[in-house]
Amino acid sequence: MSRGLFTLGPKIAELFRGYVASWTLPQRLEPALLELRDRAAARAYAGMWAADDLEITWVRGRRGASELQDVSPGFRGAAHALAIGKVLLATRPPLRWPSYLRQPRFPEYTPTTITSPGRLYEELADVRAKGYAVDVEEFAPDVCCVAAPVLDGSGRPLAAIAVSVGEKRYRRDVASLIRYVRETARTTSALFTDLDPLRDVVTAIAAGQNP
C-alpha cells in the first residue's frame, strides 16, 4: 500500500491477465486453426499448458494418413515428442515439467524420440532461439509437425498452434509450413494485445518502475 492506495503486485497482475486471456482463448483460437488448416492444407492443432503438462484443446482438419492418430482434444502428455509440446516446454523451468520428464530417461514413442534430458535441453534452446519447434517422426512414424507459440501482450505463451503432415511432404515443404505456422501465430498473438489491460502495468513492474 502506498499513500493510502493499494499497489498492484506482479502476482495479481499475472493472474488477472491470465484470466482475461484464457476466458476468450478457445473462441479466438478456432479461426486461427481454420486459417492455418486452409493455408497449410494440413491438420491443425492447438494446445495449452495445464496442470504442468501439454493438453491438446482443438484439432481441425480432415482425417488422413498424416493425422496424429492418438492426439485429439483432451490428449495430455508426450510434450517432449511433439512440436506443440516443445514450444510450451521451452518457456518453463524443468521443475515445472511433468513427472515423466523428470526421469533419467523419457518415454520413447519412435526411434527418433528424444529420450535424454541433455538432448531435450539442447532442443529447447534451439526452439527458444528460432521461435518455433518441429518434430520429425518423434511421436509417430511418417508424421512430422511444426509448432509456434501464441503470446499474450507481455510476450508470454498462452497456447501453441501446430500442423502435422507426412514425412515426404515435410521434407519438401518444411520452409513453407514454418512460415504458415509462424505467421498465423503472430497474427493470433496480436489479437490478445487488446485483451491485456494490465500489460503496461506488468511491464513497468518487471522493469522496476512505478506504474
N, C-alpha and C positions, 0 to 999 in steps of 0.2 A: 504494500500500500504506500502511496506517495501523495502528500498534500491532501489527504482525505479521500483519495481516489484509489481504486484497485488497479494494479498494473497487471496487464495480461501476460501470464507466464508462457514460455515456449511450449510446455506440455499441453496446456489448454488450447493454445492456438493450433497445435498439431492435430489434436483430437477433433476440434471443430472443423478444421479444413478437411480432414478425412471424412467426417460425417457429410459435409456438403457435397463432396465429390462422389462418394460412394452411393449416395442417395439417387443420383442421376446416372451412375455409371452404366448399368445394363442398357438403358434406353439409348444412351449416346454411343455405345459401342456397336450396337447392331447395324446401324447404317454404315459404319466403318468396315465391318466384316463383309457386308454385302458388296461394298465398293471394292474391297480387296479381292474377294472371290471373283468378281467380274473382271477386274484388271488383270489378275494373275491367271485366270481360268484354272483355278485350283481350289481345293477345300481350305477354308479359313477357320481359324480358331482364336478364341480369346481366353485368357487365364488370369487369375489373381493369386496373390499370396494370402492364404487363410489358415489360421491356426498352425503357423510355422511349416507350411508345405504348399506346393503348387496345387491349385484347383482349377480345372477347366470349367468355364462358365458358359461359353457359347461355341457352337460349331455350325458353320454354314457352308453348304455346297453339296454337290451330288456325291453319292456313294460310288466308290470305284476302287481300282487297284492301288491307288496311291493314298487311300484313306488310312489313317491310323486306326486299326480295327477296334482296339480296346479303349480308345480315347474319345469319350463323349462327355456331355455336360455332367458334372459331378465327379468325374475322374480325379483322383488325387495320387500324387507320388511321381516317381521317376524323374524328378527335377533335373538330375544330372545327365539324363539320357535324351531329353527333349530340348530343342532350342528355346521354346517358350519358358521352360523352367530355368535354363541357364541365364536368361535375361533377368529374371527375378532374383535368382541366387546371387548374381553379381553385385547386387546392392545391399546384401545382408551379411552380417558377420557370421562366421562358422558356428558360433554358439547359438544362433537363431535358426540354424539349419535343422531339417528333420532328423530323427534319430538314425535313420538308415544311412545318412551322410556323416555321421559322427562315429564311424567304424573304420577299422584299418582297410577294409575292402568294401566297395559298394556293390549293390545288386547288378548283375550282368544280364543284359537282355539279348545282345548280339555280340559277335566277336569284336566289334568296334566300339562298344560301350566303354566310356571312361569309368574305371573301377578303383583308381587310387586317388587319395587326397592331393598329392603333389601335382598330378596331371590335371585335376579339376581346378586347382588354384591357378595354374598356367592358362587354362582355357578361359576362366572367368576374367583374368587380367586382360586377355585379348578381347573379350566381349566388352569390357569397360572402355578399352581404347577405341574400338571400332563403332560402338553404339548399336550393335546388333549381334545375334547369335545364329549359329547353324548347327544342325546335327545331320550327319551323313550315315544313314542306316544304323544309328546308335540305339534306337528303340525297337525297330522292326526292319526286316530285310526289304530292300527295294523301296524304302520310304525315306525321304530327306525333307528337312524343314528349315525355314528361315523365320526368325522372330525379331521383334523390336519392341521397346517399351513405350507405353503411353504414360506421359508425365503430367503431373499437376503444375500449377502456376509457379511453384518453387523448385521445379526440376526433379521432384521425387516420383518414383514409379507408382502409378495407380493400378496398372494392369500391363499385360503384354498381348500382342497380336502376332499371329503366325500363319504360314501356309505350309501345306505338305504336297509333295509331288514325287513321282517316281525317280529312281536314280538316274536314268538316262536323260530325262528332261532336266533334272537338276544340273547335271554336268553341262548341258547345252545352254541353259537359260539362267544360270545362277546370278549373273550380274543384274539381269532384269528383275528377277524375283527379289533380290535385295533392295533394289530401287523401289519397287512397288510397296514392299512392306515398310520401308523406312519413310517413304513419302506419306503413306496412309497413317502411320503412327504419328508423324509430325502434325499432320492436319488434325487428327483427333486430339492430340495433346493441346493444340491451340484452342479447342472448344472449351477446355476446362479452365482456361485462364480467367474467363469472366465469371466462373463459379467459385472463385477463390478469393473471397472478400478480405481474408487475412494475409494474403500473400505479402503485401508490403510490410505489414507488421512483423511477420515471421522473419522476413529478410533482414529487417532492421535489428531485430533481437539477435539473430545469428551473427550480425556484424558488430554487436556490442553497442548499438546506438539506442537512443531513447525514441521510440516511435511516436 
